[in-house]
Amino acid sequence: MKTIQELCAKIQGAYTLQGNETGVITGIVADSREVEKGNLFVCVAGAHVDGGDFAIQAIEKGAIAVLTVKPLALPSTITQIVVPDVHVAVEQMVPYFYDYPGKKMRMIGVTGTNGKTTTTHMIAHMLRMAGHHVGVLGTIHALLDDEELPIHNTTPDVVELQRFLSLMYDKGMSHVVMEVSSHALALHRVAGIEFDTAVFTNLTQDHLDFHKTMERYVAAKAELFRGLTENREQKQGKTAIINVDDEWAQQILDACGTAKVLTYGIEQKADLRGENVRVELKKASFTVQGNFVNASLEMPVTGMFNVYNTLAAMGAAHAEGVDTAVIEQAVRNFHAVPGRFELVEAGQDFAIVVDYSHTPDSLEKALVTARALNPQRVLVVFGCGGDRDRTKRPIMGRIAAQHADISIVTSDNPRSEDPETIVKEIEVGVKEAITAGKTYKVIVDRRKAIQKAVGLARSGDIIIIAGKGHETYQILCDKTIHFDDREEARQAVLALKR
């Protein structure tokens, strides 16, 4: 807990304080629904709502102060901290409120367009095998060792992130491995964190609606690595782990300053290099050469991208002092992250993969990866979410038709839209791109679509069930039901054996 006066002392710049400055703040929140007695409520102005409109609601729930860009019509008992920019003030106040947990634990940040989720989980797996208590923050969830907590953004806002980090520190986590998005870096969501190891996976065109150009996109990513030198305050041993096969690697290398650099790759000369790579339908194997390792490895996940993810994780674990023998053993028994090119096994003689590919780019990557495994045929089951970008529907239809032998168009999360309408818009793209020798079907019921794909599959084929990944629900117009692509696929295989 901190007093209002102590929090205001951290604001670097002008501010106006109206009301009692000696009040003790018990928590800082930006969502009025989460306010508790003694809290400071942050009035954040969003694209559609203004947090100031919920100040009264926050006060009714126990808030004793508000942080705002303009004075509000509130009871005189409520302290108002008026600042030019709420976001800047929050970046300065919130890490201090929680006593800078991101400077007390070993912080490993993973950034890149693809591979962040799998790489963070692999690093955490290696650290845990070495005996550490490890927190994970990412797209799917937050983890405190094995305890799972829900999360809303790849990298939460400053308020939520610092609360998570404080909880992790209080629960005894020695290390935190987190996905760090370009948005988080550009918007300073990671303020107050001193990173120790930073990993760059790759960079492909994405988020240009926000960054506008690839140069600005890579510049945002580079901030994580620049911080290894500039934010060296309480901890030593700063290391950058960089994929030198990526065309943007040099821009990241240029940002590393005096931090130690460990490169990895397959095509280029690197400190940690994968060789003799063999990816099969249900596994991958490769040899890895480096100044701390010389080993032949086989792992129960597949895809060339997972070889890269593994090399990145090995480098990060080594930077954090994990023994080489532990790293090698961790690779051999690591299983896929839920919904990230996750193999589903029920004794079938073909491969089934569930993947969270719900955009044109990610669907194409999943199908190209599947084709690279040299299956007999590629089958894909996919749809598009309702109440989302309609323009991508025919694009995804074309991509499926171009890269799969059999495409089955189905429902995803239709939300308030008519599922029939959605699949018809996808079908337009399929019809434009379908060629001789390839087929497609439209089966709106997702369960039946998965069953159909399993029924059509032959030995040596691969089925990609795309779109929902780790989700265990389906959002319909009037309700949300339990639905897990992995469960459905297993049940469909078992039904064939009866």
C-alpha positions as CSV (number, residue, x, y, z in Angstrom):
1,M,0.0,0.0,0.0
2,K,1.1,3.6,-0.7
3,T,-0.2,7.0,0.2
4,I,-1.6,9.2,-2.5
5,Q,1.2,11.6,-1.8
6,E,3.8,8.9,-2.3
7,L,2.3,7.9,-5.7
8,C,2.1,11.5,-6.9
9,A,5.8,11.9,-6.1
10,K,6.5,9.4,-8.9
11,I,4.8,11.5,-11.5
12,Q,7.5,13.2,-13.7
13,G,5.8,16.4,-14.8
14,A,2.9,18.6,-13.9
15,Y,-0.1,17.4,-12.1
16,T,-2.9,18.9,-10.0
17,L,-4.0,17.3,-6.7
18,Q,-7.5,18.0,-5.5
19,G,-8.4,16.6,-2.1
20,N,-6.8,14.5,0.6
21,E,-3.2,13.5,-0.2
22,T,-2.6,11.3,2.9
23,G,-5.2,8.7,2.0
24,V,-3.8,5.2,1.7
25,I,-4.3,3.4,-1.6
26,T,-4.9,-0.4,-1.4
27,G,-4.9,-1.1,-5.1
28,I,-4.9,0.5,-8.6
29,V,-7.5,-0.5,-11.1
30,A,-8.7,0.6,-14.5
31,D,-11.9,-1.4,-14.6
32,S,-14.6,-0.1,-12.4
33,R,-16.1,-3.6,-12.0
34,E,-12.9,-4.7,-10.2
35,V,-12.7,-1.8,-7.7
36,E,-12.4,-2.6,-4.1
37,K,-12.3,-0.4,-1.0
38,G,-9.5,2.0,-0.8
39,N,-8.6,1.7,-4.5
40,L,-7.3,4.4,-6.9
41,F,-9.5,4.3,-10.1
42,V,-7.7,5.1,-13.4
43,C,-10.0,6.9,-15.8
44,V,-8.7,5.6,-19.2
45,A,-10.2,7.0,-22.3
46,G,-10.7,4.2,-24.9
47,A,-11.9,4.1,-28.5
48,H,-15.5,3.6,-27.4
49,V,-15.8,4.5,-23.7
50,D,-14.3,7.1,-21.4
51,G,-13.2,5.7,-18.0
52,G,-14.4,9.0,-16.4
53,D,-18.0,7.9,-17.1
54,F,-17.5,5.1,-14.7
55,A,-15.9,7.1,-11.9
56,I,-19.2,7.2,-9.8
57,Q,-19.6,3.5,-10.2
58,A,-16.0,3.0,-9.0
59,I,-16.6,5.3,-6.0
60,E,-19.7,3.4,-5.0
61,K,-17.6,0.3,-4.9
62,G,-15.0,1.9,-2.6
63,A,-12.6,3.9,-4.7
64,I,-11.2,6.9,-2.7
65,A,-9.3,8.6,-5.5
66,V,-9.3,8.9,-9.3
67,L,-6.5,9.5,-11.8
68,T,-7.9,11.6,-14.7
69,V,-7.0,14.0,-17.4
70,K,-9.8,16.5,-16.5
71,P,-11.5,17.4,-13.2
72,L,-14.7,15.4,-12.7
73,A,-18.0,16.2,-10.9
74,L,-17.3,14.0,-7.9
75,P,-18.0,14.2,-4.1
76,S,-15.5,16.4,-2.3
77,T,-14.4,13.4,-0.3
78,I,-12.8,11.9,-3.4
79,T,-9.2,12.8,-4.2
80,Q,-8.6,13.7,-7.9
81,I,-5.2,13.5,-9.4
82,V,-5.4,15.4,-12.7
83,V,-2.5,14.8,-15.2
84,P,-1.9,15.6,-18.9
85,D,-1.6,11.9,-19.8
86,V,-3.1,9.1,-17.8
87,H,-1.0,6.5,-19.5
88,V,2.3,8.2,-18.7
89,A,1.3,8.7,-15.1
90,V,0.3,5.0,-14.8
91,E,3.7,3.9,-16.2
92,Q,5.4,5.9,-13.4
93,M,3.1,5.1,-10.5
94,V,2.0,1.5,-10.9
95,P,5.4,-0.3,-10.9
96,Y,6.3,1.7,-7.8
97,F,3.0,0.8,-6.1
98,Y,3.9,-2.9,-6.5
99,D,7.5,-2.3,-5.4
100,Y,8.9,-3.1,-8.9
101,P,8.5,-6.9,-9.0
102,G,9.9,-6.9,-12.6
103,K,13.2,-5.8,-11.1
104,K,13.3,-8.6,-8.5
105,M,12.7,-11.7,-10.6
106,R,14.6,-12.9,-13.6
107,M,12.7,-11.6,-16.5
108,I,12.8,-13.4,-19.9
109,G,11.0,-11.6,-22.8
110,V,10.2,-13.2,-26.1
111,T,9.2,-11.1,-29.1
112,G,8.6,-11.7,-32.8
113,T,5.7,-12.2,-35.1
114,N,5.4,-15.9,-34.7
115,G,6.6,-18.5,-32.2
116,K,6.3,-16.4,-29.0
117,T,3.8,-18.7,-27.2
118,T,5.6,-22.0,-27.9
119,T,9.0,-20.5,-27.2
120,T,7.9,-19.0,-23.8
121,H,6.4,-22.4,-22.7
122,M,9.6,-24.3,-23.8
123,I,11.8,-21.9,-21.8
124,A,9.6,-22.2,-18.8
125,H,9.6,-26.0,-19.2
126,M,13.4,-26.0,-19.2
127,L,13.7,-23.7,-16.2
128,R,11.2,-25.8,-14.2
129,M,13.2,-29.0,-15.0
130,A,16.2,-27.1,-13.5
131,G,14.2,-26.7,-10.3
132,H,13.1,-23.1,-10.6
133,H,9.6,-21.7,-9.8
134,V,8.5,-20.1,-13.1
135,G,5.7,-17.7,-14.1
136,V,4.5,-17.4,-17.7
137,L,2.6,-14.5,-19.2
138,G,1.2,-14.8,-22.7
139,T,-1.6,-15.1,-25.2
140,I,-3.2,-18.2,-23.8
141,H,-2.9,-17.6,-20.0
142,A,-0.8,-16.7,-17.1
143,L,0.9,-19.5,-15.2
144,L,2.3,-19.6,-11.7
145,D,4.1,-22.9,-12.0
146,D,1.1,-25.1,-12.7
147,E,-1.6,-22.7,-11.5
148,E,-3.5,-21.1,-14.5
149,L,-5.0,-17.7,-14.5
150,P,-7.0,-16.0,-17.4
151,I,-5.4,-13.2,-19.3
152,H,-6.9,-10.8,-21.9
153,N,-4.0,-9.5,-24.0
154,T,-0.7,-10.9,-25.2
155,T,1.0,-8.4,-23.0
156,P,-1.5,-6.8,-20.5
157,D,-1.7,-3.1,-19.7
158,V,0.6,-1.7,-17.1
159,V,-1.9,-2.1,-14.3
160,E,-2.8,-5.7,-15.0
161,L,0.8,-6.7,-15.8
162,Q,2.3,-5.3,-12.6
163,R,-0.5,-6.9,-10.6
164,F,0.4,-10.3,-12.2
165,L,4.1,-9.8,-11.6
166,S,3.5,-8.8,-8.0
167,L,1.4,-11.9,-7.5
168,M,4.1,-14.1,-9.0
169,Y,6.8,-12.6,-6.8
170,D,4.6,-13.1,-3.7
171,K,4.0,-16.7,-4.7
172,G,7.7,-17.4,-4.9
173,M,8.4,-17.3,-8.6
174,S,12.2,-16.8,-9.3
175,H,11.7,-16.4,-13.1
176,V,9.0,-15.0,-15.4
177,V,8.9,-15.8,-19.1
178,M,6.6,-13.5,-21.0
179,E,5.5,-12.8,-24.5
180,V,6.2,-9.2,-25.4
181,S,4.2,-7.8,-28.3
182,S,5.2,-4.9,-30.5
183,H,2.1,-3.1,-29.2
184,A,3.2,-3.5,-25.6
185,L,6.7,-2.1,-26.5
186,A,5.3,0.8,-28.5
187,L,2.7,1.7,-25.8
188,H,5.1,1.2,-22.9
189,R,3.1,-1.5,-21.2
190,V,6.3,-3.1,-20.0
191,A,7.3,0.0,-18.1
192,G,9.1,-0.7,-14.8
193,I,10.4,-4.1,-15.9
194,E,14.1,-4.9,-16.1
195,F,14.5,-7.7,-18.6
196,D,17.5,-10.1,-18.3
197,T,17.2,-12.2,-21.4
198,A,15.4,-11.1,-24.6
199,V,14.6,-13.5,-27.5
200,F,13.8,-12.5,-31.1
201,T,12.0,-15.2,-33.0
202,N,11.2,-13.7,-36.4
203,L,9.4,-10.8,-38.2
204,T,6.8,-11.0,-40.9
205,Q,4.3,-8.5,-42.1
206,D,1.7,-8.0,-39.3
207,H,0.1,-5.3,-37.3
208,L,0.8,-2.7,-40.0
209,D,-2.6,-1.1,-39.2
210,F,-0.8,0.0,-36.0
211,H,2.8,0.4,-37.0
212,K,2.2,1.6,-40.6
213,T,5.6,0.3,-41.9
214,M,7.8,-2.7,-41.4
215,E,10.6,-0.3,-40.3
216,R,8.5,1.0,-37.5
217,Y,7.4,-2.5,-36.6
218,V,11.0,-3.8,-36.2
219,A,11.9,-0.6,-34.4
220,A,9.2,-1.4,-31.8
221,K,10.6,-4.9,-31.4
222,A,14.1,-3.6,-31.1
223,E,13.2,-1.6,-27.9
224,L,13.2,-4.8,-25.9
225,F,16.8,-5.4,-26.8
226,R,17.9,-1.8,-26.4
227,G,16.5,-2.0,-22.9
228,L,18.9,-4.8,-21.9
229,T,21.6,-2.1,-21.8
230,E,19.7,1.0,-21.0
231,N,17.6,-0.5,-18.1
232,R,20.4,-2.3,-16.3
233,E,19.6,-1.2,-12.8
234,Q,19.5,-4.0,-10.2
235,K,20.5,-7.2,-12.1
236,Q,23.5,-8.5,-14.1
237,G,23.8,-11.0,-16.9
238,K,22.0,-9.5,-19.8
239,T,21.7,-11.7,-23.0
240,A,20.0,-11.3,-26.3
241,I,19.0,-14.5,-28.2
242,I,18.5,-13.7,-31.9
243,N,17.4,-15.7,-35.0
244,V,20.0,-14.8,-37.5
245,D,18.1,-16.5,-40.3
246,D,15.5,-13.8,-40.2
247,E,15.9,-10.9,-42.7
248,W,15.4,-8.3,-39.9
249,A,18.0,-9.8,-37.5
250,Q,20.6,-7.1,-38.2
251,Q,18.2,-4.3,-37.0
252,I,17.7,-6.3,-33.7
253,L,21.5,-6.9,-33.4
254,D,22.2,-3.2,-33.8
255,A,19.9,-2.5,-30.7
256,C,21.7,-4.9,-28.3
257,G,24.4,-2.5,-27.2
258,T,26.7,-4.0,-24.6
259,A,24.4,-7.0,-23.9
260,K,25.8,-10.5,-24.6
261,V,24.5,-11.9,-27.9
262,L,23.8,-15.5,-28.6
263,T,22.6,-16.2,-32.2
264,Y,20.7,-19.2,-33.4
265,G,19.6,-20.5,-36.8
266,I,19.7,-23.2,-39.4
267,E,20.7,-21.6,-42.6
268,Q,23.3,-19.1,-41.4
269,K,26.4,-19.5,-39.3
270,A,25.2,-19.1,-35.7
271,D,26.3,-19.7,-32.1
272,L,23.6,-22.3,-31.8
273,R,22.9,-24.1,-35.1
274,G,20.4,-26.7,-36.0
275,E,21.6,-29.3,-38.6
276,N,20.3,-32.5,-40.2
277,V,16.8,-31.4,-39.6
278,R,14.1,-34.0,-40.2
279,V,10.4,-33.1,-39.7
280,E,7.9,-35.9,-40.0
281,L,4.2,-36.1,-39.5
282,K,4.3,-36.7,-35.8
283,K,7.8,-35.8,-34.7
284,A,11.0,-33.8,-35.5
285,S,14.7,-34.6,-35.1
286,F,17.8,-32.5,-35.6
287,T,21.4,-32.1,-34.4
288,V,22.4,-29.0,-32.6
289,Q,25.9,-27.6,-32.5
290,G,27.1,-24.8,-30.2
291,N,29.7,-23.7,-27.7
292,F,27.8,-25.3,-24.9
293,V,26.0,-28.2,-26.7
294,N,26.6,-30.9,-29.3
295,A,23.6,-33.3,-29.4
296,S,21.2,-35.2,-31.5
297,L,17.6,-34.5,-30.4
298,E,14.2,-35.9,-31.2
299,M,11.0,-34.3,-29.9
300,P,7.3,-35.2,-30.0
301,V,6.3,-32.0,-31.9
302,T,6.7,-31.3,-35.6
303,G,7.2,-28.4,-38.0
304,M,10.3,-26.5,-39.0
305,F,9.1,-23.6,-37.0
306,N,9.3,-25.7,-33.8
307,V,12.9,-26.5,-34.5
308,Y,13.6,-22.7,-34.5
309,N,11.5,-22.3,-31.3
310,T,13.5,-25.0,-29.7
311,L,16.8,-23.4,-30.6
312,A,15.6,-20.1,-29.2
313,A,14.5,-21.7,-26.0
314,M,17.8,-23.6,-25.6
315,G,19.7,-20.4,-25.9
316,A,17.5,-18.6,-23.4
317,A,17.7,-21.4,-20.9
318,H,21.5,-21.5,-21.3
319,A,21.6,-17.7,-20.7
320,E,19.7,-18.3,-17.5
321,G,22.2,-20.9,-16.3
322,V,20.4,-24.1,-17.0
323,D,22.6,-27.1,-17.3
324,T,23.0,-28.5,-20.8
325,A,21.9,-32.0,-19.9
326,V,18.7,-30.6,-18.4
327,I,18.1,-28.6,-21.5
328,E,18.5,-31.6,-23.8
329,Q,16.1,-33.7,-21.6
330,A,13.6,-31.0,-21.6
331,V,13.5,-30.8,-25.4
332,R,12.9,-34.6,-25.6
333,N,9.9,-34.6,-23.3
334,F,8.3,-31.3,-24.3
335,H,4.8,-31.5,-25.7
336,A,3.1,-28.9,-27.9
337,V,1.5,-25.8,-26.4
338,P,-2.3,-26.2,-26.4
339,G,-3.7,-25.2,-29.8
340,R,-0.3,-24.3,-31.4
341,F,0.1,-26.9,-34.1
342,E,-0.9,-29.4,-31.5
343,L,-0.8,-33.0,-32.5
344,V,-3.9,-35.0,-31.5
345,E,-3.2,-38.7,-31.1
346,A,-5.8,-41.5,-30.7
347,G,-4.0,-44.3,-32.4
348,Q,-4.7,-43.3,-36.0
349,D,-2.3,-43.8,-38.9
350,F,-2.6,-40.2,-40.1
351,A,-1.8,-37.0,-38.4
352,I,-4.3,-34.6,-36.8
353,V,-3.2,-31.1,-35.9
354,V,-5.3,-28.4,-34.0
355,D,-4.0,-24.9,-34.7
356,Y,-5.1,-21.4,-33.6
357,S,-4.7,-20.2,-37.2
358,H,-7.7,-17.8,-37.6
359,T,-6.2,-15.2,-40.0
360,P,-5.2,-15.5,-43.7
361,D,-1.5,-15.4,-42.9
362,S,-1.6,-17.9,-40.0
363,L,-3.8,-20.3,-42.0
364,E,-1.4,-20.2,-44.9
365,K,1.5,-20.8,-42.6
366,A,-0.2,-23.8,-41.0
367,L,-1.0,-25.3,-44.4
368,V,2.5,-24.7,-45.9
369,T,4.0,-26.3,-42.8
370,A,1.7,-29.3,-43.2
371,R,2.7,-29.7,-46.8
372,A,6.4,-29.5,-45.9
373,L,5.9,-32.6,-43.8
374,N,5.3,-34.6,-47.1
375,P,2.0,-36.1,-46.3
376,Q,0.0,-38.1,-48.8
377,R,-2.8,-35.4,-48.7
378,V,-3.6,-32.3,-46.7
379,L,-7.1,-31.9,-45.4
380,V,-8.3,-28.7,-43.7
381,V,-11.3,-27.9,-41.5
382,F,-11.8,-24.2,-41.0
383,G,-14.2,-21.3,-40.7
384,C,-14.3,-17.6,-39.9
385,G,-15.6,-15.9,-36.8
386,G,-18.7,-13.8,-36.8
387,D,-18.8,-10.1,-36.0
388,R,-15.2,-9.9,-37.3
389,D,-13.5,-8.7,-40.5
390,R,-15.7,-10.0,-43.3
391,T,-13.1,-9.2,-46.0
392,K,-10.8,-12.1,-44.9
393,R,-13.5,-14.8,-45.5
394,P,-13.0,-15.3,-49.2
395,I,-9.2,-14.8,-48.8
396,M,-9.1,-17.7,-46.4
397,G,-11.3,-19.7,-48.7
398,R,-8.8,-19.1,-51.5
399,I,-5.8,-20.0,-49.3
400,A,-7.4,-23.3,-48.2
401,A,-8.2,-24.3,-51.8
402,Q,-4.7,-23.4,-53.0
403,H,-2.8,-25.4,-50.2
404,A,-5.1,-28.2,-49.2
405,D,-6.3,-31.3,-51.2
406,I,-9.6,-31.4,-49.4
407,S,-11.1,-28.3,-47.8
408,I,-14.1,-28.5,-45.4
409,V,-15.7,-25.1,-44.7
410,T,-17.5,-25.0,-41.4
411,S,-18.6,-22.7,-38.6
412,D,-16.1,-21.1,-36.1
413,N,-17.5,-18.8,-33.5
414,P,-20.4,-17.3,-35.4
415,R,-21.5,-15.0,-32.6
416,S,-24.5,-12.9,-33.6
417,E,-24.1,-13.7,-37.4
418,D,-25.9,-16.4,-39.3
419,P,-23.4,-19.3,-39.8
420,E,-24.8,-20.1,-43.2
421,T,-24.0,-16.5,-44.4
422,I,-20.4,-16.8,-43.1
423,V,-19.7,-20.1,-44.8
424,K,-21.2,-18.8,-48.1
425,E,-18.8,-15.8,-48.0
426,I,-15.9,-18.2,-47.4
427,E,-17.1,-20.5,-50.2
428,V,-16.8,-17.6,-52.8
429,G,-13.0,-17.7,-52.3
430,V,-12.8,-21.5,-52.4
431,K,-14.7,-21.6,-55.7
432,E,-12.3,-19.0,-57.2
433,A,-9.2,-21.1,-56.4
434,I,-10.2,-24.7,-56.5
435,T,-8.4,-26.7,-59.2
436,A,-8.7,-30.1,-60.8
437,G,-7.9,-33.0,-58.4
438,K,-8.9,-31.0,-55.3
439,T,-12.3,-31.0,-53.6
440,Y,-14.2,-29.1,-51.0
441,K,-17.3,-29.5,-48.8
442,V,-19.4,-27.1,-46.8
443,I,-20.6,-28.6,-43.5
444,V,-21.8,-25.9,-41.1
445,D,-21.9,-28.1,-38.0
446,R,-18.3,-28.0,-36.8
447,R,-18.6,-31.4,-35.0
448,K,-19.9,-33.1,-38.2
449,A,-17.2,-31.3,-40.3
450,I,-14.4,-32.7,-38.1
451,Q,-16.0,-36.2,-38.2
452,K,-16.2,-35.9,-42.0
453,A,-12.5,-35.0,-42.2
454,V,-11.5,-37.9,-40.0
455,G,-13.7,-40.3,-42.1
456,L,-12.0,-39.1,-45.3
457,A,-8.4,-39.4,-44.0
458,R,-6.2,-42.2,-45.2
459,S,-2.8,-43.5,-43.9
460,G,-0.1,-40.8,-44.3
461,D,-2.6,-37.9,-44.6
462,I,-2.6,-34.8,-42.3
463,I,-5.7,-33.0,-41.1
464,I,-5.4,-29.4,-40.0
465,I,-8.3,-28.2,-37.8
466,A,-7.9,-24.5,-37.9
467,G,-9.2,-21.5,-36.1
468,K,-10.0,-22.2,-32.5
469,G,-6.9,-23.8,-31.2
470,H,-6.8,-23.9,-27.4
471,E,-10.4,-22.6,-27.1
472,T,-12.8,-25.0,-25.3
473,Y,-16.0,-23.2,-26.3
474,Q,-18.0,-22.1,-29.3
475,I,-19.8,-18.7,-29.2
476,L,-23.2,-18.9,-30.8
477,C,-25.8,-16.1,-31.3
478,D,-27.7,-16.9,-28.0
479,K,-25.2,-18.9,-25.9
480,T,-21.7,-20.2,-25.5
481,I,-21.3,-24.0,-25.5
482,H,-18.5,-26.3,-24.6
483,F,-16.5,-27.3,-27.7
484,D,-12.9,-28.5,-28.0
485,D,-11.5,-29.3,-31.4
486,R,-9.1,-31.8,-29.8
487,E,-11.8,-33.7,-28.0
488,E,-13.9,-33.8,-31.1
489,A,-11.1,-35.1,-33.2
490,R,-10.2,-37.9,-30.7
491,Q,-13.9,-38.9,-30.4
492,A,-14.2,-39.0,-34.2
493,V,-11.1,-41.3,-34.5
494,L,-12.4,-43.6,-31.7
495,A,-15.8,-43.8,-33.4
496,L,-14.1,-45.1,-36.5
497,K,-12.6,-48.0,-34.5
498,R,-15.8,-49.2,-33.0
